[in-house]
Amino acid sequence: MDVFTTRAGRVRGRRSERDPGIVTVRGLPYAAPPFGADRFRAPRPAQPWDGVRECTAYGPVAPQSAELPGSPAWSPGDEDILTLNIWAPADGPGDLPVIVWIHGGAYVFGSSAQPDFDGTALAARGLVVVTLNHRLGFEGFGHVPADGEGPACPDNRGLLDQIAALEWVRDTIAVFGGSPGRVTLAGQSSGATSVACLMAADRARGLFHRAILHSAVNASATVGQAARTTAEVAAAAGVPATRAGLLAASPQTLVSASDRVVERYRQDPGSGQRHYDPAIYGPVADGDLLPSDPLEAWAAGAGAEVELLVCHTTEEYWLLDAVGSSAKVTTEQQLHTFAADFGLPPQLVEAYRDRLPDAAPVLDVYLALYGDLLFAEYSSRLAEAHARAGGRTYLARFDRRSGGDAGDGGDGGDGGRVRAWHCADIPFAFGNLHDENLHFLMGGPPGPADHELSQRMAGAWAAFAAHGDPGWAPLDGGGEGSAVRVWRTAGEEARETDAFRDLWDAAGLPLLAP
């Protein structure tokens, strides 16, 4: 019987439907519900329970308005949101390496229940896999002004939740066969940047020993910027931008108010950087938990003791265009305005145009530029900063552009071409190509070449978590050189994957705020 005894009480899991050799435990609280008297506060330990707690279903997701394929939606009133899930070999030898996964979603949506993140296939490689939910949106990342009426509400509550989950792993994962001394913290997109922040945070030091970042997003706010967002959201909610006023607004009210603020930016081409992809929340460089943007902190040596694997896709931003979350830039004037809004020199835009295929439309120039600005160049610079500071660093790029059930065609929404876009790499690394909810990300049902690629990527993750070596040479600290793994399906034509990197050396990479 798959019953485990934790500090808070006993829990019962069940065997995976995909692999009966793997036991799953879902919806296990790692902290108390962060509402009522604990709203906007640092997380507290979960309350103990009597008897055996059934942990066979995912826990409630954090307050959000998103409804994702194959995933549960948030229901107002759901409060027990700080839960985690575990996949572990049922008869494992113990002392197994652990991967702890932080989901992406622009800090406002997503959950550990997404089908991408099922840990069965990775656990079958001799790992213990942990995925978790944390506070999102205003609940997790909104700045709450101090008013002298009670304890100050910390910034970065979502990051504090993640630290609480890592502390739970340190104290409890041995019960499930994992080693607290062999923890790899991994994440994608905003989850990857969360990992980067925790590498820079003294409070998280020693809670993980390796890190995997896929498509880290270039975004962190100052306290002043976060306070301005609070003022906008409070106004949209019809409450004062004070601690008391924000506490009086329900989570549902703040979710709806945040959505209205986002929509105003989306509809206003003159609103600057937020018009293009209005993500209004993110980590706050508060000088307490987070000293500065992770890239700056890493350049100063923060996190150098953590072994690191970084990956990004080669066509990141095409996904955001495909799902309609990004502004359309289709004219030369719009492209000029975009570059000016982000402080990008005109020569950078023209150089991108020159290096793209002949007669590339304005939209493609914009998507290539914005994808590198937000994800690819930032991720690469994180890797290089870590290596220069003396860290052991591996870099990879996901460039799979053919696949599908024929093995070499697929349907990526571009005349049969599969895009190597944002999020497409994650089902491959987790070994979850089978789920139909994910086929849009992959450009159609997978073929044999896709399954083979997935085996290689999941194997690299498992090897890195177990031994710190994914199977290729690390960066040498002086630059990329040839130490970059490019993920493609077998037989795919090799393409240059760093065609634009030298352009950023001349232009400089602006650090962005949500």
Stockholm file with secondary structure:
# STOCKHOLM 1.0

chainA/1-514         MDVFTTRAGRVRGRRSERDPGIVTVRGLPYAAPPFGADRFRAPRPAQPWDGVRECTAYGPVAPQSAELPGSPAWSPGDEDILTLNIWAPADGPGDLPVIVWIHGGAYVFGSSAQPDFDGTALAARGLVVVTLNHRLGFEGFGHVPADGEGPACPDNRGLLDQIAALEWVRDTIAVFGGSPGRVTLAGQSSGATSVACLMAADRARGLFHRAILHSAVNASATVGQAARTTAEVAAAAGVPATRAGLLAASPQTLVSASDRVVERYRQDPGSGQRHYDPAIYGPVADGDLLPSDPLEAWAAGAGAEVELLVCHTTEEYWLLDAVGSSAKVTTEQQLHTFAADFGLPPQLVEAYRDRLPDAAPVLDVYLALYGDLLFAEYSSRLAEAHARAGGRTYLARFDRRSGGDAGDGGDGGDGGRVRAWHCADIPFAFGNLHDENLHFLMGGPPGPADHELSQRMAGAWAAFAAHGDPGWAPLDGGGEGSAVRVWRTAGEEARETDAFRDLWDAAGLPLLAP
#=GR chainA/1-514 SS CCEEECSSCEEECEECSSCTTEEEEEEEESSCCSCGGGTTSCCCCCCCCSSEEECBSCCCCCSCSCCCTTSCCCCTTCCCCCEEEEEEETTCCSCEEEEEEECCSTTTSCCTTSGGGCCHHHHTTTCEEEEECCCCHHHHHCCCCCCSSSSCCCSCHHHHHHHHHHHHHHHHGGGGTEEEEEEEEEEETHHHHHHHHHHTCGGGTTSCSEEEEESCCCCCEEHHHHHHHHHHHHHHHTSCSSHHHHHHSCHHHHHHHHHHHHHHHHHCTTSGGGGTSCCCCCCEECSSSCCSCHHHHHHTTTTTTSEEEEEEETTTTHHHHHTTCSCCCCSHHHHHHHHHHTTCCHHHHHHHHHHSSTTCCHHHHHHHHHHIIIIIHHHHHHHHHHHHTTCCEEEEEECCCCCSTTSSCCCCSBTTBCCCCTTTTHHHHHTCTTCGGGHHHHTSSCCHHHHHHHHHHHHHHHHHHHHSCCSSCCCCSSCCTTCEEEECCTTCCCCCSCTTHHHHHHHCCCCCCC
#=GC SS_cons         CCEEECSSCEEECEECSSCTTEEEEEEEESSCCSCGGGTTSCCCCCCCCSSEEECBSCCCCCSCSCCCTTSCCCCTTCCCCCEEEEEEETTCCSCEEEEEEECCSTTTSCCTTSGGGCCHHHHTTTCEEEEECCCCHHHHHCCCCCCSSSSCCCSCHHHHHHHHHHHHHHHHGGGGTEEEEEEEEEEETHHHHHHHHHHTCGGGTTSCSEEEEESCCCCCEEHHHHHHHHHHHHHHHTSCSSHHHHHHSCHHHHHHHHHHHHHHHHHCTTSGGGGTSCCCCCCEECSSSCCSCHHHHHHTTTTTTSEEEEEEETTTTHHHHHTTCSCCCCSHHHHHHHHHHTTCCHHHHHHHHHHSSTTCCHHHHHHHHHHIIIIIHHHHHHHHHHHHTTCCEEEEEECCCCCSTTSSCCCCSBTTBCCCCTTTTHHHHHTCTTCGGGHHHHTSSCCHHHHHHHHHHHHHHHHHHHHSCCSSCCCCSSCCTTCEEEECCTTCCCCCSCTTHHHHHHHCCCCCCC
//
